[in-house]
Amino acid sequence: MAMAALTREGRRFAPMISPRPITALRSSPLAPSLEDEGPIGVRYISTQVVRNRMKSVKNIQKITKAMKMVAASKLRAIQTKAENSRGLWQPFTALLGDLPSADVKKNVVVTISSDKGLCGGINSTSVKISKGLHKLNSGPEKETKYVILGEKAKAQLVRDSKKDIELIITELQKNPLNYTQVSVLADEILKNVEYDALRIVFNKFHSVVSFVPTVSTVLSPEIVEREAESGGKLGDLDSYEVEGGETKGEILQNLAEFQFSCVMFNAVLENACSEQGARMSAMDSSSRNAGDMLDRLTLTYNRTRQASITTELIEIISGASALEG
Amino acid sequence: MLRRASMLLARRPILAASARPFSTDLPAAPSADATFTEAWTKVIPNMDPPKTPLSFMQPRPPTPSSIPSKLTVNFVLPYASELATKEVDMVIVPATTGQMGVLPGHVATIAELKPGVLSVHEGSEVTKYFVSSGFVFIHANSFADIIAVEAVPLDRLDVNLVQKGLAEFTSKLSSATTDMEKAEAQIGIDVHSALNSALTG
């Protein structure tokens, strides 16, 4: 009766064994360890391959976690600086107001972006806004030029707006950001570029997960005069007495330059904060993703391992039953 | 769970630093520039228009009918806001035309600053700073905005270093050849002599 049971066992496995000899010949010249065939011709990937993938995914997870910690510490350092510089542009807006819709002939869009990548979508947003401003201010006799800070915006804008780019500045964050460096930069820009209105596009840092694209407008003294004369928001600028200097124009010129350097300083700091914050969240989601992938791979690995054990058992038992019966 | 804990640990110091995100810029004036937003949505309908600084600023109070008793001073530097909406009696600023005293009800003025001493008078106490340069805006509603590039309290200045600096720049001026060098040396001399008079006078 035991023999009959074994024969029954043998017959149960028989249909599974029969397709094998045909395919075994085909697959054996290839790497025999890569493809195993389980019951009913199902193919399993080898455990070695899965193990290699698991190792690389685990390494990636470690790297992205480390990058997130680094970004967090850099953010902490630069966030206090950015918050302290927030008071710098407010007096200018209180005095001169904010006129992004001023109609001017020569627009210059200053796009601030990062040098390094892996920081989410903030650079693409800045570039999209810059292109939007270009489109908004296009018209007869009007022209818009770009001044680019940072490698990432350069890569995107050089592709289709090469002729409109005036100045490209990279490696801004090689040394820690300070006002002297930014004012020298602002001086360079003002010297080399003719402008009626400067529009600075950057990402304002609201919190670690929220960055708001912002555009700050700095008008040249002639446009300020024009707007003041025509009334409206700057109408009461004439009521301000201007002390010192030879002419009012000279003071207003100095004022515009000072305003530009102050607004640039704040913008550069805010953008640096946004970059670190975006990198933190990008690396965080990347490590979480790697963790999920690792879980899935572990399940596959276990399934594969168990399947190979099962097939081995099947072979042994069927071999034994073939010998018996 | 361990991943969550590490995330919280990473986030907590940052949250502690900005417990109230932007108490300095609550969106007080939603009236931001309506013409700009309209023009933007017409040309680029797919994207939200970018924000402008006006939406991040607290609006200033309008000019009162009678002269207020105190002057509200904002003294800002690139690295810090020394005084933020502080109510004082008087400030004396070193404008290019000389020392200018600002009292509540002063006429609206824009003035450029030269290196000199800024003093803030509040009741009986006087705080003095040496200011390198900058601008001061006095608004009609008795608000004064002083924006300086660098400012240090007077007690942090070292007399010996000031004398040394003055001597150094005087010698530089005499040995200067190009206009640029002469201008730089002259600026150095101006600042150091102002520092000198600030410490002695």
Interface residues (C-beta under 8 A of the other chain):
Chain A: K65 K68 M69 A72 L75 R76 Q79 T80 K81 E83 N84 S85 R86 G87 L88 W89 Q90 P91 F92 T93 A94 L95 G97 D98 L99 P100 S101 K128 I129 G132 K135 L136 Y179 V201 K204 H206 S207 V208 V212 P213 T214 V215 S216 T217 D236 S239 Y240 E241 V242 E243 G244 G245 I251 N254 L255 F258 C262 F265 M280 D284 S287 R288 G291
Chain B: R3 S6 M7 A10 R11 P13 I14 A17 S18 P21 F22 T24 D25 A32 D33 T35 F36 A39 W40 V43 I44 M47 P50 K51 T52 P53 L54 F56 M57 R60 N74 V76 L77 P78 Y79 A80 S81 A84 A95 T96 T97 M100 V107 A108 T109 I110 A111 E112 G134 F135 F137 H139 A140 F143 D145 I147 V149
